Amino acid sequence: MAEFFGGEWHGTPFQLFGTAHLIAIAVLIAVNLSFIALRRHPRPAFQRGFRIGLAILLLVNEAAWHLWNIHIGTWNIQTMLPLHLCSALVFVAAAMLITRNYTLYEFVYFLGIGGALQGFLTPEIGNFGFPHFLFFQALLSHGGIVTAGIYMTVVERYRPTWQSLKRVAIVTNIYMVPVGIVNWAIGSNYLFINGK
């Protein structure tokens, strides 16, 4: 168990599109394809339970990531505030799932599905391969955001509009201003505004 949560990993290193990663991708695809059946045969009680359950999973997973970083001594204000898009989208997606808020859906659709999918396909987890905690945490976080957006689109039948895209683009660019101020104030690089 110590190795599962450890700050050093001596097991199989993460391999991009290796067996464990491909299995995770297949699971993500299977879960999201199952929504087609749910759309054809709606079950309101199950749908509500799924939404709430996924929201809780996203939040608990995010909290576990912070606790893990505290445990291994890597948590710091310059890297761990939830200001990067995927970290912020964990909270946006959870709130959207609980409230079914359309405006939040717009952000999860445009930023979450595309951005988090990129994070799922090319996770930045260093050498931490299966079955290390970070392997599961990163894929659950990014996969959960993607799943939240697809679920609301397929099952709840939400649809983005061109106005949605415009709103998301404007608000995201405005969001960069306070994040840039935070970066300047604490010497961080949230949103990679200061360079990659």
N, C-alpha and C positions, 0 to 999 in steps of 0.2 A: 504494500500500500504506500510505503514511503516513496518508492520509485515512481508510482503513478502520479503523485503530487509534487515530486521533487523538482528542484531548480536546475538539476543536471539530469540529462537523459543518456543512458548507456544502452538503451534498447535499439530497435530498428529505427534508423533515421527516417524522417518524413521524406517521401519521394513523390514529387509532383506527378500526378496521374499513375502512381504506383497502384498495387492491388487494393490497399486499404482506402486510398483516395477514390478509386473507381467504384468501389462498393458504396462509399458514402454518396457519390454522385448518383449511382443507381437508386439508392434509397430515396434521395431527394426527388428524383424523377418519378418514382413509384408513388410516393406520398402525394405529389401534386397531380399525377394522372388520376388518382383515386377520387379527386374532387369532381371529375366528370360524372361518376356514378352518383355522387351526393347531389349534384345539380339536377340530375334526372329524377331522383327519388328523394326529395327534401325531407329531412328529419329535424325539425326545429330544436328539439331538446338536445340532440346530439351536436348540432351545429353550434348552439350556444356553449355547450360544454367544451367543444373543440376550440372555439375562439378564446374562452377564458383560460383553458389549459395551456394553449400556446402562448398567451400573454404571460402567464405565470412562469412557464418554462423560460421565456426570453429574459424575464426579470431576475429569476433565480440564477440563471446561467451567467448573466452580467455581474451579479453580486458575487458569485463564486470566483469569477475571473479577478475581481478586485481583491477578494480575500486571498486568493492564491498569490497574487503579486505582493501583498502585504507579508504573507507567510515566507516567501523566498527573498524578501528584502528589496524588491525592485519597484514597489509602488512609489511614485513621486508625482508632484503636482505638474511637472513639465510634460509628462506623457500619459497620465492616467485619467485626467478629467474627461468626461464623456462629450467631448467637443468635436472629435472626428465624425464624419458623416455616419459611418456604420454604428459607432457607439451611441450617437444621438438617435439614430433610427431605431435602435432597440426600444427606447422609451416611446418614440412616436408610434411604432408598430404595436406595442403593447397597449397604449392608450387607444389606438384605432380599433384594435380587436375588442376591447372592453366596451367602448362607447359607440362603435360603428360610425364614427365621425367621418364624413366624406372628405373634408379638407385634409385631414390627416392621411386618408387614403391616397390622395393625390401625391403627397410626398413619398409615401411608401411605394407607390406604383412607379414613379419616375426615378427616384433616387435609390430606393430600396431594391427593387427587382434588378435593375441594371448594375448598381454599385455593389450591392451585397453578393450578387451572383459572381461578379468578378472576384470578390474576396473569398467566395466559396471555391471557385475554380483555381485560384492562385493564392492560397492563404499564406500569410506571413507568420509562420510558426517556427521558423528556424529548423532545428534538427529534431524537434519533438514529434516523433511519429506515433503511430498506433502501437500500443493502447495508452499513451500518456494523456493526462487530463487536458492539456492544451490542445491536442488533436481534436478531442471531442468538443471542447469549449468553443474553439474558433469555428468549427463546421456547424455546430448547433446555432451559434449566434447568427452567422451569415445565412445559413439555410433557413432558420426561423423567420428572418426578415423577408427573404424571397417567398417563402411559403405563405406568410401573412398577406403579402400583396397579391399573390396568385389566388389564394383562397377567396379574398374579397371580390376579386374580378370574376372568378368562375362560379363560385357558389352563391355569394350574396349579390352577384350581378352588377357590381359597381363598374362604372366606365369613366375613364378620364376623358377630358375634352381638350381642345386646343387652348381654351382659357385656363385649364388646369396646368398645362405645360408652361404657359406664360406666368401664372402665379408662382409656380415652383421655381422657375428660373429667377424671377425677381426676388423672392424671399430668400433663396439660397445665396444670391449675391449680396443681399443686405446682411445676411447671417455672417458673411465673411468679415464684415467690419468689426463687430464686437470681438469675434474670435481673433482677428488681427491685433486688436488692442490687448487682449489677454496675452497673446504671443509676445508682444512688445514688453508688457509689464513683467512677465515671469520668465522670459527667455525660452519659451516653448516653440513648437512648430506645428500646432494643430491645423488641420486641413492642408498641411504641407504648403502653406502660403509662403513660407520663407525658403522653400527649396525642397527637393525630394531627397 
